[in-house]
């Protein structure tokens, strides 16, 4: 059975907030998850700040056969490159020595 990468709804009425999660396909929308992979807040005005992703974990799950939902695939296509570049920059920056 394949793992799905989809959104889990949080928030309240008229104030949606979503977590991007890896879960079994037969679990309910807000049911138990295998791992949280990011978040999406559609209420933030600046579109570049709406999404937060963990690109290394998303690549891992997709590498083992996880299938993203339509909406998550759109978000990944739009924002994944930005977060990969940020992760590379963070990894190449040496840690300060004390």
C-alpha positions as CSV (number, residue, x, y, z in Angstrom):
1,X,0.0,0.0,0.0
2,X,1.5,3.4,-1.0
3,X,1.9,6.3,1.3
4,X,0.2,9.6,0.4
5,X,1.5,13.1,0.9
6,X,-1.5,15.3,1.5
7,X,-2.8,18.1,3.6
8,X,-4.2,17.8,7.2
9,X,-6.6,20.6,8.0
10,X,-6.1,22.6,11.3
11,X,-7.2,26.0,12.3
12,X,-10.8,27.2,12.9
13,X,-13.8,28.5,11.0
14,X,-12.8,31.1,8.4
15,X,-9.1,30.7,9.4
16,X,-7.8,27.6,7.7
17,X,-4.3,26.2,8.3
18,X,-2.9,23.0,6.8
19,X,0.0,20.7,7.6
20,X,1.6,18.7,4.8
21,X,1.9,15.2,6.0
22,X,2.9,11.7,4.9
23,X,0.1,9.2,5.8
24,X,-1.5,6.0,4.9
25,X,-4.1,6.5,2.1
26,X,-7.0,4.9,4.1
27,X,-6.6,7.1,7.1
28,X,-9.1,10.0,7.6
29,X,-8.1,13.5,6.7
30,X,-7.2,14.5,10.2
31,X,-6.2,11.0,11.4
32,X,-2.8,9.7,12.5
33,X,0.2,10.6,10.3
34,X,3.6,9.0,9.7
35,X,5.5,12.3,9.5
36,X,4.9,16.0,9.2
37,X,6.6,17.4,6.1
38,X,5.7,21.1,6.2
39,X,2.8,23.6,6.5
40,X,0.6,25.8,4.4
41,X,-1.2,28.9,5.6
42,X,-3.4,30.4,2.9
43,X,-4.2,33.5,5.0
44,X,-0.7,35.0,4.8
45,X,-0.7,37.9,2.3
46,X,2.8,37.4,1.0
47,X,2.6,34.2,-1.2
48,X,6.3,33.3,-0.8
49,X,5.8,33.0,3.0
50,X,2.7,30.8,2.9
51,X,4.5,27.5,2.6
52,X,7.2,25.9,4.8
53,X,8.7,22.6,3.6
54,X,11.3,20.0,4.7
55,X,12.7,19.2,1.2
56,X,15.0,16.4,2.4
57,X,12.1,14.5,4.0
58,X,9.8,15.0,1.1
59,X,12.4,13.7,-1.3
60,X,12.8,10.6,1.0
61,X,9.1,9.8,1.0
62,X,8.8,10.3,-2.7
63,X,11.9,8.1,-3.2
64,X,10.2,5.2,-1.3
65,X,7.0,5.5,-3.4
66,X,4.8,8.2,-1.7
67,X,2.3,9.9,-4.0
68,X,1.5,13.5,-3.5
69,X,-2.1,14.7,-3.8
70,X,-3.0,17.2,-6.5
71,X,-2.8,20.3,-4.3
72,X,0.4,19.2,-2.6
73,X,1.9,18.4,-6.0
74,X,1.1,22.0,-7.1
75,X,2.7,23.4,-3.9
76,X,5.8,21.2,-4.4
77,X,6.2,22.3,-8.0
78,X,6.0,25.9,-7.0
79,X,8.0,26.1,-3.8
80,X,10.3,23.0,-3.6
81,X,13.2,24.6,-5.5
82,X,13.2,27.6,-3.1
83,X,13.5,25.4,0.0
84,X,16.1,23.1,-1.6
85,X,18.3,26.2,-2.3
86,X,17.8,27.4,1.3
87,X,18.8,24.0,2.7
88,X,21.9,23.9,0.5
89,X,22.9,27.4,1.6
90,X,22.4,26.4,5.3
91,X,24.4,23.3,4.8
92,X,27.3,25.1,3.1
93,X,27.5,27.8,5.8
94,X,30.0,26.7,8.5
95,X,28.8,26.6,12.0
96,X,30.3,29.3,14.3
97,X,32.9,28.0,16.6
98,X,33.0,29.1,20.3
